[in-house]
Amino acid sequence: MLRYCHPGAATRCLAREWCKAVPEQGKPEYGVCVPPEFASARYTIEVVPVVAPGVNLRSDISLVVAGSNGRHTRPIKVSSHSTGTEKRIHAERVDVGDPEFVHLTLASTKPWRCERIIVWKDFRYWVFDCTGQLDFQSPEAAYLLSGNKKYEISVQTGADPHAGTIGSIELNLVGGSRSTNPQPILQAPDVGSNKRVNIRAADVGDLEAIMLTNTAQDDPWYCDYLNVRTEDGSMFAFKVKRWIGKPYEQAVHVPLKPSDVDMPSQDIDCYTRAADIFNTTPLGMEVMKVRCPQNCQASEFARVLGSTIHPSRSSIYAAAVNDGVLSPSGGTVVVAIVDSLPLYSVEASDFKSSTEKPGFSFYVYQSESIDAIEKNIRLVNEYGKLSSTGRLEVRRNGIWGTVCTKGDFSRFSVPAAIKACQLMGYKHGVYLEDGCSSAEGVDMCAGTGYPVALAAKGCSDIMGVNYCGQALEKIATVNVACKGDETELRICPHLVKEDIYCVHDEDIVVGCEGKGDPSGIGLFTAEEKPDLGVLPIRSLALTCSDRPVTRRDMEGGPGTTFIASCPDGCAEAPGDVKGTFVYTDDSPICKAAIHAGALEASGGDIVVDIGHRQPSFISTDQHNIRSSASGPYPRSFVVSRVASELRERASEQAGKARRSALSAVAPKQARFTEIENGSESQLFEDKLHWYPPQSFPGFEGRPGSFVDASNLPGGSLVSGFRDFTLAVKATVTGKKGKWRALVSNGDCDGFMLAIDNNDELVFEQTCHPRLIRSGFKPALGEPFTCAATYFAPERAVAIFVNGKKVAYQKTDYSFNLKPKLIIGRASASESDYFKGEIIAVHLFDYVLSPAQITQLRRETGPVPEPGRMPRGLRRTEDGRVCISSCSAQEPSLAEGGRPATNAALRLTCKDTLLKPEFSGATGHKVLVSCPADCALSPAELHGCKIYSADSSICKAALHMGVIQRHGGEAVVTLHDGMTSYTASRGHYGVLSSATAVPQVLAFSVTSAPHYRALTCANNGSFVLKLGVGERELVVCPPNCSVAVNQAVYGTGFYSPISSVCRAAIHAGALVSTYSPSPRVYFDAANQSYRDYSATMASAEEDDFYLRYYVGHKGKFGHEFLEFEFRPEGRLRYANNSNYKNDTMIRKEAYVSQSVMKELRRIVEESEIIKEDDNNWPAPDRVGRQELEIVLGKDHISFTTSKIGSMADVQRSKDQDGLRVFYYLVQDLKCFIFSLIGLHFRVSVPP
């Protein structure tokens, strides 16, 4: 085999490969493939820099282009100190396919910024909008493709006095297909302002979410809502209702559908009702998170209706306080939105009530609060958040309150401040005596009615900040006098009573420092909020029969919250559920959760919240469970879905319990959450692993490109696994929109980790209808790690991506693993081939914790070198793009190098491949002759070098420059059709247009070769140099029949010493006075030659050819069905239906002569040859049908409109003829569908 050695690489040689290349004048049809790591392309980079103060155009900037085939270029220098920022740079780099993003790196300290970057390649260009500035703090940036779609943005800033900001507001649009770059939409928005702004950005498809960012460092902005109107009139409304910017989230992701328990929480006011943030009818149970402010019990407009479950007109905060869910400290609650109830009970006399019927109901539970900490002491800043500087609060009898500056006998002291800070884990403390109203420039005082716990000096003005508590906040104690040697603050002398004579202007403010700093003076760490621990939340493992009244561990008053885990099958378990959404204390919990819509029948985790006494409970039929009605009951409960914050609290306490119980060998855990959330990072040995060998070419997404790992060490142990963890590191480089299996096991009851047709990472039990979706869509060319864990006792599946858990579900999966383990393909069928790199595969026989998965991610090795990554686009050594796959088999003349041997086919300027003379196989060549002035013809022309089947052949020849304006001869080569054709300017001013209509056939044109001109005396000795089956076109002079001295030996088959031209006359292929270029080929059997045309006359009687087409062009593009039977038995079938799938279905096969005879019999018996289409309906916008048949000497070509039924036939002027056509088409369709089904679906049993 030939070897390919790259210049300069003395030791590295690769096997030589060939491919069919894009035709170019003077170049062969086949070329030598350049290996993937050596393929390159020419790039032109245009940079439009920003010229502004503070921006240095002589910064050191390099650029990397990343493309659709998963590869990226080496850095390209676009700016340096010596040259400055260059406006245009030319570079030769690796071919990355279509550029998708550019990555810029700043190598100096001077800031640099650009407006846009344009990348030119292969006469096409891509525009990238620059966002942000490269500087010392942000030296790298990735810029995405820009767009030109118009969006109209309407933004409403909140009415709160502090809702405005001095910062810039940036917007990202997130769609189903892609996201836009950040777009600045507002500069320093004012309080209550409504702004409209128009932007242009990339087309993201249907808008699904937005991302809002506030660039201000310490000035948050409150957004009420944001509406987006697209240029086609579609409106997308987003209820934002969030603070954006520090100390809140700097960037907020807002989905179009706000009800999601794991989405960021919305900020609400004290009086915000559920109907204000959710205004549609709930589809089952829908959940959302809201963040309530502090001290709302003083609000006059917050009213509550009902108890435990409330109508939509109730204040969310007031409902939470009434139900014991929140305290005056505020916090985040999860709102469960359900259908309305006809009656709501009222238990809280402090709130106004009503029996009016709302549009829906809701109930709440707490997911996050500053009250939920283990320590009984804390510091609260001006935003109501835990901090290292703020007003001091203590918890007494379960209630938090502030500390008063001084009492009757003593005042708060510096030793007391130090002691308070030490109790929170700090090294030092400072008593800020300026007052809470101006501490460090902000107000930290508690509001009216906020409790007071202890006492010291004023809080209203601590360095300009008010730290004082609210007016209604409780003051818990006074006269605190610490000496410094006390072990607890409560040991210090103090006064505790219900009525402390203090106001919140006397709240004390303390600043703590030194956490984790050995120096004690802040040399090594910046102060962050203290780690005060998290109050444990009780987690329960329930059975189907468990009820709150029967479990001692579920005691507690209204607002007591539990996380519970339910098993599978509780929907059919015995037990009477009483109530609807709110249930009696003796109802089975898991069955009630299914009835409420909080739990699937397969089981899972839920939140159980204890409720108030209810005077009555309503009966309904929901989710195939009928509940009963009930009278008064002293205790109730509600169920909801679990928020991520609650899971984290439960995980943390499970992790602590697990760490305390861990020994040298970790014991088997009884709960999946305990295993999943453990922090143990020690890895036991995996049972099976696979790494690609050094010479491994990668996974190419085609048959044969996969790894059977069944025989690897440990492969035989897989069938014994009950629990397991599968970990994979991979890079996806192609096959968008198609299923690609990473790793799969067995047939049914096995598993598959794959990328689905939505390009999302999924995990499934093979043959099971339910998928576990991760929500992660890997970017092409970007390496990622993923892991899937399965815990058999609870049938729990979790998916991790890049070390982060992205999915967790209780399932009804029951795996029965087999030793059959396949990497890069589905194991149950020969399909779903993966395209890309799989760097590592590990399989463990237990569930790994997140810490272990993180450790494994670090141990899986480096990202593969770009040269090893497989490519989707190959080129030849002369720079042409391959239009066939590269093969190590050298092409022979017998396969693709045969020249055209027919007499020149005379064409008109409008002729296309629809002529029957172009019905040969792919690679077939036809010599054609074109008339003059075809450049002025209005005929269509689509493509460049490769042209669509409906393009004018002669215009294509002019476009390629293979003929002159006055016409001439050219050779047409047939190719498989492509999905789209590009536009370009060709020779003689001929322009081709682009089209995205896929076609079955395509063609290229090259110059006609020079033919061998013979005399009457020339013999056939030249054919001895030809291979078997090769042909050569020759031209004979006239009157060779009179050259009697030139002998001819043989009949039909002639000796090479015979005169070629006289042999042609003898065979009847040539008359004496005319020379139509006979075709000759060498016969290896008897070492003689014959004229192929001599056999044509006898073969005409047996000629048979059939082609049928039906299609239309509508909103889904060109949809059609076409099939063709050729004389040699070749069947070609194409079906393009964009409604269901945007990929054309193509099939090719050879059928036997018996099949061809049966098809011919059907056609002959139909007597279609006797019909005429002159009176048939003409093609219209509904569609078009074409039927072309060659039957012996008869050749028909019929065209008509689509026929929906016999009613259309009855309305025709030629009912009899159209009826014959209609019935024949039905028979042909049944015939072809049967052949396709048999040929491509039936498998031979082993």
Stockholm file with secondary structure:
# STOCKHOLM 1.0

chainA/1-1246         MLRYCHPGAATRCLAREWCKAVPEQGKPEYGVCVPPEFASARYTIEVVPVVAPGVNLRSDISLVVAGSNGRHTRPIKVSSHSTGTEKRIHAERVDVGDPEFVHLTLASTKPWRCERIIVWKDFRYWVFDCTGQLDFQSPEAAYLLSGNKKYEISVQTGADPHAGTIGSIELNLVGGSRSTNPQPILQAPDVGSNKRVNIRAADVGDLEAIMLTNTAQDDPWYCDYLNVRTEDGSMFAFKVKRWIGKPYEQAVHVPLKPSDVDMPSQDIDCYTRAADIFNTTPLGMEVMKVRCPQNCQASEFARVLGSTIHPSRSSIYAAAVNDGVLSPSGGTVVVAIVDSLPLYSVEASDFKSSTEKPGFSFYVYQSESIDAIEKNIRLVNEYGKLSSTGRLEVRRNGIWGTVCTKGDFSRFSVPAAIKACQLMGYKHGVYLEDGCSSAEGVDMCAGTGYPVALAAKGCSDIMGVNYCGQALEKIATVNVACKGDETELRICPHLVKEDIYCVHDEDIVVGCEGKGDPSGIGLFTAEEKPDLGVLPIRSLALTCSDRPVTRRDMEGGPGTTFIASCPDGCAEAPGDVKGTFVYTDDSPICKAAIHAGALEASGGDIVVDIGHRQPSFISTDQHNIRSSASGPYPRSFVVSRVASELRERASEQAGKARRSALSAVAPKQARFTEIENGSESQLFEDKLHWYPPQSFPGFEGRPGSFVDASNLPGGSLVSGFRDFTLAVKATVTGKKGKWRALVSNGDCDGFMLAIDNNDELVFEQTCHPRLIRSGFKPALGEPFTCAATYFAPERAVAIFVNGKKVAYQKTDYSFNLKPKLIIGRASASESDYFKGEIIAVHLFDYVLSPAQITQLRRETGPVPEPGRMPRGLRRTEDGRVCISSCSAQEPSLAEGGRPATNAALRLTCKDTLLKPEFSGATGHKVLVSCPADCALSPAELHGCKIYSADSSICKAALHMGVIQRHGGEAVVTLHDGMTSYTASRGHYGVLSSATAVPQVLAFSVTSAPHYRALTCANNGSFVLKLGVGERELVVCPPNCSVAVNQAVYGTGFYSPISSVCRAAIHAGALVSTYSPSPRVYFDAANQSYRDYSATMASAEEDDFYLRYYVGHKGKFGHEFLEFEFRPEGRLRYANNSNYKNDTMIRKEAYVSQSVMKELRRIVEESEIIKEDDNNWPAPDRVGRQELEIVLGKDHISFTTSKIGSMADVQRSKDQDGLRVFYYLVQDLKCFIFSLIGLHFRVSVPP
#=GR chainA/1-1246 SS CCEEECTTCSSCEEECCEEEBCCCTTSCSEEEBCCGGGCEEEEEEEEEECCCTTCCTTSCEEEEEEETTSCBCCCEEEEETTTEECSEEEEEEECCSSEEEEEEEECSSSCBCEEEEEEEETTEEEEEECCSCBCSSCCEEEEEBCCCEEEEEEEEECCSTTCCCSSEEEEEEEESSCBCCCEEEEESCCTTCEEEEEEEECCCSSEEEEEEEECCSSCCEEEEEEEEEETTSCEEEEEEEEEESTTSCSEEEEESSCCCTTSCCEECCTTCBHHHHCCSCCSSCEEEEEEECSCGGGCSSCCCCSSSSEETTSBHHHHHHHTTSCCTTCEEEEEEEECCCSCCCCCCTTSCCCCCCCSCEEEEEEEECTTCCSSSEEEECTTSCBCSEEEEEEEETTEEEEEEEBCSSCBCCHHHHHHHHHHTTCSEEEEETTCTBSBBTBCCEEEEEEEEEEEESCCTTBBTBBCEEEEEEEEEEECCCCCSCCSSGGGSCCEECSSCCCCGGGBCEEEEECTTCTTSSSSSCCCCCCCCCCCCCEEEECCTTCCGGGCGGGCCCTTCEEEEEECTTGGGSSCCCBBSSEEETTSCHHHHHHHHTSSCTTCEEEEEEEECCBSCBCCCEETTEECBCBCCBSCEEEEECCCHHHHHHHHHHHHHHHHHHCCSSCCCCSCHHHHHTCCCCCCCCCSEEECCCTTCCCEESSTTCCEECTTSTTGGGGGGCSSEEEEEEEEECSCTTSCEEEEEESSTTCEEEEECTTSCEEEEETTCSCEEECCCCCCTTCCEEEEEEEETTTTEEEEEETTEEEEEEECCCCCCCCSCEEESSCSSSSCCCCEEEEEEEEEESSCCCHHHHHHHHHHSCCCCCGGGSCCSCCBBTTSCBBSSCCBSSCCCHHHHCCCCCSCCEECCTTCCTTSGGGCSCTTCEEEEEECSCGGGCCCCCBBSSSEETTSCHHHHHHHHTSSBTTBEEEEEEEEECCSCBCCEECGGGCEEBCBCCCCSEEEEEEECCCCEECCTTCBSGGGGGSCTTCEEEEECCSCGGGCTTSCCCBSSSBCTTSBHHHHHHHHTSSCTTCCCCCEEEEETTTTEEEEGGGGHHHHHTTCEEEEEEEEEEETTEEEEEEEEECTTSEEEEEEECTTTCSSCEEEEEECCHHHHHHHHHHHHHHTGGGCCCTTSCCCBTTBEEEEEEEETTEEEEEEECCCCSHHHHHTSSCHHHHHHHHHHHHHHHHHHHHHHHHHHHCCCCC
#=GC SS_cons          CCEEECTTCSSCEEECCEEEBCCCTTSCSEEEBCCGGGCEEEEEEEEEECCCTTCCTTSCEEEEEEETTSCBCCCEEEEETTTEECSEEEEEEECCSSEEEEEEEECSSSCBCEEEEEEEETTEEEEEECCSCBCSSCCEEEEEBCCCEEEEEEEEECCSTTCCCSSEEEEEEEESSCBCCCEEEEESCCTTCEEEEEEEECCCSSEEEEEEEECCSSCCEEEEEEEEEETTSCEEEEEEEEEESTTSCSEEEEESSCCCTTSCCEECCTTCBHHHHCCSCCSSCEEEEEEECSCGGGCSSCCCCSSSSEETTSBHHHHHHHTTSCCTTCEEEEEEEECCCSCCCCCCTTSCCCCCCCSCEEEEEEEECTTCCSSSEEEECTTSCBCSEEEEEEEETTEEEEEEEBCSSCBCCHHHHHHHHHHTTCSEEEEETTCTBSBBTBCCEEEEEEEEEEEESCCTTBBTBBCEEEEEEEEEEECCCCCSCCSSGGGSCCEECSSCCCCGGGBCEEEEECTTCTTSSSSSCCCCCCCCCCCCCEEEECCTTCCGGGCGGGCCCTTCEEEEEECTTGGGSSCCCBBSSEEETTSCHHHHHHHHTSSCTTCEEEEEEEECCBSCBCCCEETTEECBCBCCBSCEEEEECCCHHHHHHHHHHHHHHHHHHCCSSCCCCSCHHHHHTCCCCCCCCCSEEECCCTTCCCEESSTTCCEECTTSTTGGGGGGCSSEEEEEEEEECSCTTSCEEEEEESSTTCEEEEECTTSCEEEEETTCSCEEECCCCCCTTCCEEEEEEEETTTTEEEEEETTEEEEEEECCCCCCCCSCEEESSCSSSSCCCCEEEEEEEEEESSCCCHHHHHHHHHHSCCCCCGGGSCCSCCBBTTSCBBSSCCBSSCCCHHHHCCCCCSCCEECCTTCCTTSGGGCSCTTCEEEEEECSCGGGCCCCCBBSSSEETTSCHHHHHHHHTSSBTTBEEEEEEEEECCSCBCCEECGGGCEEBCBCCCCSEEEEEEECCCCEECCTTCBSGGGGGSCTTCEEEEECCSCGGGCTTSCCCBSSSBCTTSBHHHHHHHHTSSCTTCCCCCEEEEETTTTEEEEGGGGHHHHHTTCEEEEEEEEEEETTEEEEEEEEECTTSEEEEEEECTTTCSSCEEEEEECCHHHHHHHHHHHHHHTGGGCCCTTSCCCBTTBEEEEEEEETTEEEEEEECCCCSHHHHHTSSCHHHHHHHHHHHHHHHHHHHHHHHHHHHCCCCC
//
